[in-house]
Amino acid sequence: MELKTPGYVYCPYCGKKLGEKIEEKKQRKFCGVCNWTYYPHVAMAVIAVIVRDKKVLLVKRARDPYEGTWMFPGGFVELGELPLEALWREVREETGNEVTQATFLDIFQTTDDYRSPGHFALFYLVEIQDGGGIITDQEENSDIGWFDIDSPPEIGWKSHKQVIKRLQEKR
């Protein structure tokens, strides 16, 4: 998968204009003043696939990318968090519920998120506590709801669409 790296022009440490150098047979952005080299790297997101009675729990995005479309609850792993810690946090923030069990499903490298091109999205099959209602973080999402696996609303993210399709095929 060929992805473009960010087009950095200036050093994030000293503010001087970046040059380029060949290192490890790759062209790298480089600051000759402070000796900083940019090594492209990927971020990571965790995604909760919550299924009950042939329905999936989805949230509707309130901001770009994919504003107005639906997705599984999830988000980026923050610095200092382990993926499962981030999963617990994101489920709590986006559904108002606590995770009781999480099983790894799959990993995708995304190509459709301009904020972090090529980041890894780790999908988990998640069970949440029984009896609690569902609420979502209104800053990130405009709605939350349960949808029939066979007739979901408009899904924005490509990887989320693929997971929905897999859930449909397993039925």
N, C-alpha and C positions, 0 to 999 in steps of 0.2 A: 504494500500500500504506500503510495507516494503522497506525502503531505507537505505543504509549504510551511516553513518555519516563519515565525514572526519577523517582520522586516525592521528589526532594531537598527537605529542609526547612531544612537548615542549610548555611551556606557552608563549603566544604572548606578555605578558607584562614584565615578569622578565627573561624569557629564561630558567627557571629551568624545569626539567623533570616532566611531569604530572603524577599524580596518578589517582585513581578512587575512587568514593564514590557513595553510593546509596542515592538518593534524589528523593522525589515524586515517590517512587517505581521504579525508573529508574536508571540505571548505568550511571554516568556522569564522564567526564574527569574533573580533579580537580587539582589545584596547591596549595599545602600545604604551600608554602612560601608566596605568596601574596594573597591567599584566593580567586583566580579567579576560576569560574566554567564555563565550556562550556555548553551552552544550545543550542542544534541544532535548527536551524531556517531556514526559506525558504526565498529566494529572489523572486522578481516579475519582469515579463517582460510584455510589451504591444505589441500587434500585430494589424496592420492595414489591414483589408480586404477591398480592394478598387475594386469595381465592376462597370463596364460601358459597356453597349451594349453587354451583355453576355460574357464579358472578365474580367479577373482578372489581377491586376498589381502585378508582382512578381519581386524579385531581386535575382541575382545569387551570392551565397556566394563565397568570394575570400579567405576565410581562414576556418580552422577547428573550430568547428565541422561541418561536412557535406559540406566541400569545394567542389565547382563545382555543387552543387545541388541548387534548387530554393526554395524560401520561400516568405511568405508575408513580407512586410517591418515591422520592429519592433526591439525591443531591451530591455535591462534591465532598470528598473526604478532606477534612481540614488538617492543617499542619499539626502534628502531635497526636492525631487520632489513628486508631486501627480501623480497618474497614467495618468490622462488626460494631464498633463503638459509634461510627458515623451512621450506620444503618439504624441502630436503636434511636439515635438522636433525630434523624430525619423522619422516621416513622412517628415519633412523639410529636415533632413539630408539624408535620403535614397531615396527621390523622387524629391527633389527640389521644392516641392509644399506645400501650406498651407492647413490645415484642415479647412473645412467649417462646417462640422457636424460629430459627432461621436455617435454611438449607441452601447451600450454593447451587445455582442452576447453570449459569453460563457467564462468559465474559465476551464483550464486544469492544472493538476499537472504533470509536465514533469518527465520522467524517462530516457530520452536519451541525456541529456546534462551533461557531466562530469564536467563542470566548476561550476555548481550549481545544484547538484542533488535535485530533488523534487521541483524546483521553480514553482511558479504559473505563467501561461501565460494567460493574459487577452486579449481576442479577441474582437475587435470593428469593426463594419461595418462603414466605413469612406467614406465621400465625400470630394473631394479635389477641389480646385479652377478650373474653366473652363479656357481653352485657353492657359494655360502654358504648356511648354514642360516638359518632364520628364528627370531628370538626377539623378545619384546615387553617393553615397560616394564611390569613387574608392579604398579607404583604406579597406573598409569592403566588398564591392561587386564588381564583375567584369562586371556585365551587369544588365539591367533593361528592362522590356517589358510587353506588354499586351498579354495575352494568353486566348484562348477559354476555358471556364470553363470545357467543356466536353473532352478536350484533352490537359491537362497541361503538362509541361515538368516534369522531374524527381524532385520530392519534397523530401527533406531530413527529416525534422522534422515530427515525428509521429502525433503530434497535428495539424500541418498544413495540413497533408494528410487527417485527419478526417474532418477538416473544408471544404476542397475542396470537399470531398465526400458529405457533407451536402448540399453544394451549388448545386452540380449536382442533388441530390435527390429532391431539391425544384423546379427544372425546369420542 
